[in-house]
Structure formats: structure tokens, C-alpha cells
């Protein structure tokens, strides 16, 4: 599959796909070059890129992703799992804060909110 097809199927601009490639965020198993040096993507790259988009939307940075997926093996498997556990904890903490905010805003709408500070 060519880069234009991947862009259309994932909604990612071609420039982003090239950037991910330069940053080694797309595994070698999902990308090759043909005889004319054009990028040829494996069909599995679509699911992979959807996972990347999901991780980015949950607070992972490109550096975080690079740490987890790059082949340089700078972290052990156990260290990577701890890293993911910490990210999961951050997301859970954010969810708790959002739920508290949602409850407070709902109370404002029904006139039950008690402000702890003067407005």
C-alpha cells in the first residue's frame, strides 16, 4: 500500500507519516521500499497507526512512544511495562479529576453547588 492510501485510511497527513518514519515510530516490519524507492506499507500499518493515535490522545508524547517501540532496546521489557503502568495511573488520576469537575458543574446547573471561595 502506498503512502497516499495510508494517509486516506488513517486520516493522517502524508507529512506526519514521513515524520513518524524519520523518528522510527513505524516499525521496519510495516514499511519497505520498492525498486523505485517508493514507500510500501504493510496492511497492518493501519491498525498500528490507529493505536498510535489512541496513545497520543491519552497523553503519550512522541518521545514516550519512541521509548516504547524503538528497536534500540534502551529499556527492558519490565521497565517498559512499568512505564505503561505509570501512564495508566496518570490517566486514571485525570479521570478522577474530570469526574469531580463534572459533578461540580452539574451541581452548579441545578443550583446545589457550594463554592468554597468567594466569587
GUFI-254701 format. One record per residue: residue number from 0; residue in one letter; x, y, z of N, C-alpha, C in turn. Coordinates in pm, 1 decimal, m for minus. Each point is the difference from the previous one (the first is absolute). Layout:
BEGIN
  seq  type       npx       npy       npz      capx      capy      capz       cpx       cpy       cpz
  NUM     a         X         Y         Z         X         Y         Z         X         Y         Z
...
END
This chain:
BEGIN
  seq  type       npx       npy       npz      capx      capy      capz       cpx       cpy       cpz
    0     x      85.6    m115.4       0.0     m85.6     115.4       0.0      91.3     123.1       0.0
    1     x     m35.9      98.1     m78.9      81.5     121.6     m10.2     m38.7     100.0     108.4
    2     x      86.6      98.5      20.2     m16.7      97.3     107.5    m131.8      77.3     m12.4
    3     x     m42.7      28.2    m121.9    m125.7      70.9     m21.5    m118.5     m82.2      51.6
    4     x       4.6    m130.6     m21.8    m106.1     m89.2      48.0      m3.5      m2.5     152.9
    5     x     117.7      m7.6      60.9       7.8      m1.8     146.5     m54.5     131.0      55.8
    6     x      35.5     109.8     m62.7     m48.3     131.1      42.9    m152.1       6.3      m4.9
    7     x     m58.0     m46.6    m108.3    m146.4       2.3     m14.5     m68.0     m89.9     102.8
    8     x      56.8    m117.2      24.2     m64.5     m95.9      90.9      13.5      38.8     146.8
    9     x     106.6      71.9      34.6      21.8      35.2     139.9     m39.4     143.7      32.5
   10     x     m12.6      82.3    m103.7     m27.1     141.3      23.2     123.8      78.6      40.1
   11     x     115.6     m63.6      m6.1     125.6      68.0      32.9      59.7      61.3    m125.9
   12     x      46.7     123.3       9.2      64.0      60.7    m117.6     126.6     m76.8     m40.3
   13     x      32.4       5.3    m125.5     120.5     m65.6     m49.6     122.7      52.7      74.3
   14     x       1.4     128.8      28.3     114.0      57.8      72.6      17.3     m64.7     137.2
   15     x    m109.7     m33.0      65.4       6.5     m66.6     130.4      55.6    m140.6     m15.0
   16     x     m45.5     m71.0    m101.0      51.7    m135.1     m23.1     150.3       2.9     m25.7
   17     x      45.4      94.8     m78.3     144.1      13.4     m26.0      75.8      36.0     127.1
   18     x     m60.4      87.5      80.9      61.5      37.6     127.9      12.8    m123.0      89.7
   19     x    m107.1     m77.9      11.3       4.3    m122.3      80.9     109.5     m93.4     m50.5
   20     x      13.4      m9.5    m130.7     103.4     m85.6     m56.7     138.9      50.4      39.7
   21     x      22.6     130.8     m12.6     130.9      56.9      36.5      32.5     m22.3     147.5
   22     x    m103.2       2.5      84.5      18.2     m19.3     143.9       0.0    m147.9      39.3
   23     x      m3.1     m87.2     m99.8      m2.4    m145.6      22.8    m120.3     m43.9      84.0
   24     x    m112.4      68.3     m19.2    m121.4     m35.8      72.0     m83.8    m102.9     m74.8
   25     x      39.2     m29.0    m123.0     m66.8    m106.0     m76.6      99.8    m114.4     m11.3
   26     x     m32.7    m114.0      57.9      93.7    m113.0      m2.0      36.7     m42.9    m142.2
   27     x     122.9     m46.2     m13.7      50.0     m45.0    m129.7     m86.5    m110.2     m61.1
   28     x     m66.6     m77.1      84.6     m84.3    m108.7     m50.1    m124.2      50.9     m73.4
   29     x     m32.9     127.8      19.2    m120.1      56.6     m61.5      30.3      91.0    m118.6
   30     x     127.2      17.7     m31.5      38.7      93.4    m104.3     119.7     m53.6     m77.2
   31     x     m10.6       7.4    m131.7     109.9     m42.6     m86.1      11.6      99.1    m115.1
   32     x      95.4     m21.5     m85.4      17.7      82.6    m119.8      m2.7     m92.0    m121.1
   33     x     m64.2      48.2    m107.7      m1.3     m79.4    m122.6     125.5      31.7     m82.3
   34     x       7.6     m55.4    m119.3     119.0      18.8     m83.6      20.6     145.6     m38.9
   35     x    m104.9      78.7      m0.6      11.2     142.4     m31.6      15.8      86.4     125.5
   36     x      20.0     m64.6     113.4      19.6      65.0     129.4    m127.5      66.0      54.6
   37     x    m116.4     m40.9     m50.0    m126.4      48.3      55.7     m32.6     m79.3     126.0
   38     x     m63.7      68.1      95.4     m42.0     m67.3     122.1    m112.8     m97.5     m31.6
   39     x      10.7    m117.8      54.3    m104.9    m101.0      m9.8     m32.0     m43.8     143.1
   40     x    m124.2      26.0      40.2     m42.5     m31.1     136.0     m74.8    m132.1       3.5
   41     x      24.2     m74.3     104.5     m73.5    m121.4      29.2    m141.8      39.4      42.1
   42     x     m98.1     m81.2     m31.7    m139.9      29.4      36.0     m18.0      18.3     151.0
   43     x      83.8     m66.4      79.3     m11.0       8.3     146.0      35.0     138.0      53.7
   44     x      59.8      84.5     m83.3      37.8     134.2      45.9    m122.4      83.0      37.6
   45     x    m113.6     m28.8     m59.7    m121.9      76.2      30.2     m37.9     m19.0     146.5
   46     x      m9.5    m124.2      45.2     m32.6     m26.8     140.2     106.7      57.1      92.8
   47     x     124.9     m15.3     m40.7     110.2      52.4      80.4     m12.7     151.9      17.5
   48     x     m25.1      70.7    m108.5     m11.4     145.8       6.8    m123.5      43.6      78.1
   49     x    m106.6     m77.3      m5.5    m117.5      29.7      82.7      36.0     m13.2     147.7
   50     x      81.4    m100.4      33.5      47.0     m15.2     138.0      86.0     119.4      41.2
   51     x      86.8      44.4     m90.4      84.5     116.7      27.9     m87.3     122.1      26.4
   52     x    m101.1      20.4     m82.6     m90.5     114.1      19.0     m69.7      m8.5     135.8
   53     x     m40.8    m119.9      38.2     m65.4     m19.5     129.4      94.7      35.4     114.3
   54     x     122.5     m49.4      m8.3      97.4      28.9     105.3      28.5     149.5       9.2
   55     x      13.7      64.7    m113.7      24.7     144.1       1.0    m117.5      75.7      62.0
   56     x    m121.4     m47.8     m25.0    m117.8      68.1      53.6     m15.2     m20.6     150.4
   57     x      69.7     m99.4      55.3     m10.2     m25.8     143.8     115.6      60.5      78.2
   58     x      81.4      79.5     m66.4     105.4      70.3      72.0     141.4     m47.2     m26.9
   59     x      14.2    m105.0     m78.6     135.0     m42.1     m37.2      59.5     105.4     m93.1
   60     x     128.4      23.4      13.8      69.7      89.3     m91.1      70.5     m83.2    m105.9
   61     x      48.2      65.6    m103.2      76.6     m72.5    m101.0     126.2     m59.5      61.7
   62     x      59.6      69.4      95.5     116.8     m54.6      69.0     m36.2    m124.8      79.6
   63     x    m117.4       2.8      64.2     m46.7    m118.8      72.0     m12.7    m118.3     m94.5
   64     x     m62.8      24.1    m114.6     m17.4    m107.5     m97.9     134.4     m51.3     m48.8
   65     x      90.3      91.0     m24.9     133.0     m38.0     m45.6      68.5     m89.0     103.8
   66     x     m15.4      36.3     125.0      57.9     m79.1     108.4     m56.0    m141.9       0.1
   67     x    m129.0     m11.4     m25.8     m64.6    m131.7       6.1      26.1     m87.1    m121.8
   68     x       7.2      61.3    m119.2       0.2     m84.4    m119.8     131.3      m5.9     m75.9
   69     x      89.6      92.0      25.7     122.8      m1.9     m79.3      83.9    m123.0      29.8
   70     x      68.3     m42.1    m102.4      76.5    m122.6       6.7     132.0      14.3      75.6
   71     x      30.9     118.5      50.4     128.7      17.0      67.0       6.5     m74.3     133.5
   72     x    m114.6     m44.5      47.6      m7.8     m79.9     122.8      62.7      70.8     119.7
   73     x     m21.6     131.2       9.3      56.7      76.2     111.1     m64.7     m37.3     133.2
   74     x    m121.2     m52.0      m5.0     m68.1     m44.8     121.0     m26.1    m150.0      m7.1
   75     x       2.6     m63.1     115.3     m35.5    m141.9       5.2    m151.4     m13.2     m12.3
   76     x     m45.3    m120.1     m23.9    m144.1     m25.5      m7.8     m68.3      43.1     130.0
   77     x      60.8     m33.1     113.2     m57.7      35.0     129.6      m8.1     152.1      17.2
   78     x     103.3      70.2     m43.7      m1.2     145.9       8.8    m108.9      60.2     m88.9
   79     x     m19.1     m58.4    m117.0    m105.9      47.4     m89.7    m137.7     m24.4      62.1
   80     x     m17.9    m115.0      64.6    m128.3     m29.2      63.5     m25.1      96.6     115.8
   81     x     102.8      33.3      75.1     m13.9      96.9     108.9     m36.3     137.6     m56.2
   82     x      61.0      35.9    m110.8     m29.4     126.0     m66.9    m148.0       6.2     m38.4
   83     x     m50.7    m108.2     m58.2    m141.2      m7.2     m39.7     m90.4       3.9     123.4
   84     x      37.9     m68.9     104.7     m78.5       4.7     124.0      m9.4     142.3      54.3
   85     x     110.5      72.1      m4.1       0.1     138.8      47.0     m91.3      87.5     m85.4
   86     x       2.0     m20.9    m131.3     m89.1      76.1     m89.0    m145.9     m32.3      30.8
   87     x     m27.9    m126.7      24.1    m136.3     m41.1      34.3     m44.6      67.4     129.8
   88     x      87.2       8.2      97.0     m31.2      68.2     126.2     m27.6     147.9     m24.7
   89     x      79.2      63.8     m86.8     m23.2     140.6     m33.0    m137.8      19.9     m62.7
   90     x     m38.1     m91.4     m88.4    m131.0       8.8     m65.1    m111.1     m18.2     103.5
   91     x      16.3     m95.9      89.6    m100.7     m22.8     104.0     m12.6     121.9      90.7
   92     x     112.6      62.3      34.8      m3.5     121.9      82.1     m72.5     112.3     m73.2
   93     x      26.8      13.0    m129.5     m67.6     102.1     m80.7    m150.5     m26.4      m5.4
   94     x     m36.7    m126.3     m14.0    m142.0     m34.7      m3.8     m68.7      38.6     130.8
   95     x      66.9     m23.7     112.2     m57.9      35.8     129.9     m21.2     151.1       9.6
   96     x      99.4      76.5     m45.0     m12.6     145.8       3.1    m113.0      46.9     m91.3
   97     x      m9.2     m59.7    m116.6    m106.9      37.6     m93.0    m137.1     m36.2      56.4
   98     x     m10.4    m113.8      63.2    m127.4     m41.6      58.5     m41.2      96.3     111.2
   99     x      96.9      42.2      81.0     m27.9      96.9     106.1     m46.4     132.6     m60.3
  100     x      66.4      43.5    m104.9     m39.0     124.5     m67.7    m138.7     m12.1     m60.7
  101     x     m27.2    m113.4     m60.1    m131.5     m23.0     m61.8    m110.3       5.4     105.5
  102     x      25.2     m62.4     113.4     m99.3       0.7     107.9     m23.6     143.1      49.0
  103     x     106.7      74.7      19.6     m12.4     137.8      47.8     m78.0      85.8     m99.2
  104     x      31.6     m12.7    m128.0     m71.2      77.4    m101.9    m147.4     m37.8      m5.6
  105     x     m29.8    m126.9      17.0    m139.4     m44.0       3.3     m72.3      61.5     118.6
  106     x      69.0       8.8     113.3     m60.0      60.7     118.8     m25.7     148.8     m22.0
  107     x      87.6      65.6     m72.2     m22.5     141.5     m32.7    m128.8      14.7     m80.5
  108     x     m17.6     m88.8     m97.2    m117.8       9.0     m87.4    m130.9     m17.9      74.0
  109     x       1.4     m79.9     105.0    m124.0     m22.1      74.7      m7.5      85.5     126.2
  110     x      96.8      88.9      17.9      m2.7      93.3     112.5      42.9     m57.2     132.4
  111     x      69.8    m112.2       0.6      42.5     m62.8     124.9     147.6      22.5      31.6
  112     x      71.2      68.0     m85.8     143.8      17.4      20.5      27.5      97.0     113.3
  113     x      93.6     m35.6      81.7      45.7      87.8     107.5     146.0      31.2     m30.7
  114     x      24.3     126.6     m32.7     136.0      41.7     m31.2      80.0      12.7     129.5
  115     x     120.7     m50.0      m3.2      86.4       8.6     117.7      70.1     135.3       5.9
  116     x      m3.4      71.9    m108.6      61.6     133.4      m4.0    m104.2      99.1     m44.9
  117     x      22.5     126.8      34.3     m92.8     104.5     m45.1      20.9      26.1    m148.9
  118     x    m110.7      24.8     m68.2       6.1      29.0    m143.1       7.3     149.4     m21.8
END
